[in-house]
Amino acid sequence: MARRSASGTPGTATHRENTRRTPLGSVRRAQQITTYGVGSLIAIGDQSYIVSSLDTWGVRDDDIIHEPRLQQRLGVNGFRLPPAAQAPTGNGVKVRRFPETYACPDCHALKLFRDFGGRRSDNTCGDCNIPLTPSRFVVACPHGHLDEFPYWRWLHSRRGEERRSRHPCDPGKADLKLRSEGRTASLRGIVIECGCGESASLEGAFSRDAMAALGIACRGGRPWLGREAREDNCSSSLRVLQRGASAAWFPTVASALSIPPWHNKLIQLVERKQRHLVGKSDDRIREFAEDEGWLDKGCYTTEEIVKAVRTMENVAQEGSEDPEEITRFEASSALRQEEYRQLCTVTEELPENEHFVCVEPEAGESSDTRIPGVGRTMLVKRLREVRALQSFTRIEPLTPTEAGRQRAVGLARSEEIDWLPAVEVIGEGVFLGLDQEKLIAWEALSGTDTPAARAETLRRNHEHRLRERAEDGVPVHSPVTTRFVLLHTLAHALINEWSLDCGYPASSLRERLYADDNMAGVLLYTATSDSAGSLGGIVAQGEPDRLAQSLRSALERISWCSADPLCMESDSGGVHGLNRAACHACILLPETSCEMNNTFLDRALLVGTPDEKVIGFFS
């Protein structure tokens, strides 16, 4: 990450020539998609910054990633790897100082950083010559706005009209101090003092309606775009957050697997040169291929290259998916339906199949290789996943069923930015498809204590949550089904088991769910681009004998929980009651491994209840 310029904005015209940027710190590229993306707060040393918009990133032309299916769905022209510039260039991801309100631990002064008059190189107080501390608190609203904590207004809005008239105070000239009395660890021990004689603690600041009660409204702050880049007329209520709180930034990440025909080397060559090929005649394509050496002996034919170009053109003509339609579970999207069909089809391990190899396992040692409840197993020996940062939210994450997605915040100020930051993961996995005949019969069980009845409780809780967040009059519908909860819980059980069996940390494995009326499958695969994602051994878990053993062990493990009977008998659990029999002692995973933030889980659907009133799919 590059250092901000002296004006507070990296690369401004005023200081571009006179200020040499030096790197402040560094993060991994994958973290710039999931943890420190545009609009997020990052602590570097004892200072705090916010990651600037894509307009300021120093991306390179050779850092382009193509994934046509995902590009078409998101309506972008491509993806870029986050910059990984080396010192001393200072080029890369730009940051801005935020919050700009700082406090001195010695003299307790509370004011803007630029007003302290200290050395910018070591962020010191001009009077005390000791390091300053950035404000611990910020304010945000559900529409993604972020701003400084209004210390002056918090203090003076609490006074009555009569006292305000007797003790006028100019906010621009106020002498504020921030003291920690140390008598308690709560907000009551943090006191703001003003030169006019007023003082108040921060007790109650985290209350949901604290800002609204004092008449403090959202000012539409967007510091990742610039100090003056505000949106007018925001009607959302402000919430007070700690600077490092997870609620300050939730990424919205979209992903896709590279499947046929996009997985082979020829398509990738065409993608890199598409601006020279797409829309051209067959003769022009042949001439370009000759110049590039693609028609040399042992390479490709003119017909193969023309077919690849026309395939690219067909995808471009289809257009992007309507954002209003991207409101259901990702597990049932058109993108997942295409992947499901390919995962059920053999793709041989050939040289041209660079990013996707999917084969059936060989017969096991036992004569009967069938696993009860499992209809199909495929070994995905090679796969490539592209993950792109699409947008972000604050206060609460964006749910897959939130209509319109009005709360999603864009990543760039300029509409000319037609790309998104992304990373690619190369790995392997195992695909399991459930026995459709047995699944349909199990879903059709009737009575009061049935799998469908347990899933219905989660669906009602989900709809209640959606109704709370929806605008007045907007209909809501939860797509949670018995099948989806079953698949999701099965994925969690196997990931926990495989993390013990084959040496992977659970956080380096990931689920990918496929669930609708015609799909019932789950892909478990390596989920990290660092060394933990290249250990090997996941494919071996899909061999019939080993899979049967690990599945049996996983079911035995989750049939009992150290929190039972409370866990199994719970009517609702987890965030907003979106789980039933599921807790950290039995089935939950690290959040990086789960598509649904550890919600919609119920192990009773797998193994049944101890009293046998509910029959599990694998009972």
Secondary structure, 3 states (H helix, E strand, C coil): CECCCCCCCCCCCCCCCCCCCCECCCCCCCHHHHCCCCCCEEEECCEEEEECCHHHCCCCHHHEECCHHHHHHHCCCCEECCCCCCCCCCCCCEEEECCCEEECCCCCEEEEHHHCCCCCCCCECCCCCCECEECCEEEECCCCCEEECCHHHHHHCCCCHHHHHHCCCCCCCCCEEEEECCCCCCHHHEEEEECCCCEEECCCCCCCCHHHHCCCCCCCCCCCCCCCCCCCCCCCCCEEEECCCHHHCEEEEEEEECCCCCCCHHHHHHHHCHHHHCCCCHHHHHHHHHHHCCCCCCCCCHHHHHHHHHHHHHHHHHCCCCHHHCCCCHHHCHHHHHHHHHHCCCECCCCCCCCEEEECCCCCCCCCCCECCEEEEEEEEEEEEEEEEEEEECCCCCCCCCHHHCCCECCCCCCCCCCEEEEEEEEEEEEEEECHHHHHHHHCCCCCCCHHHHHHHHHHHHHHHHHHHCCCCCCCCCCCCHHHHHHHHHHHHHHHHHHHHCCCCHHHEEEEEEEECCEEEEEEEECCCCHHHCCCCCHHHHCHHHHHHHHHHHHHHHCCCCCCCHHHHCCCECHHHCECCCCCCCCCCCHHHCCCCCCCCCCHHHHCCCCCCCCCCCC
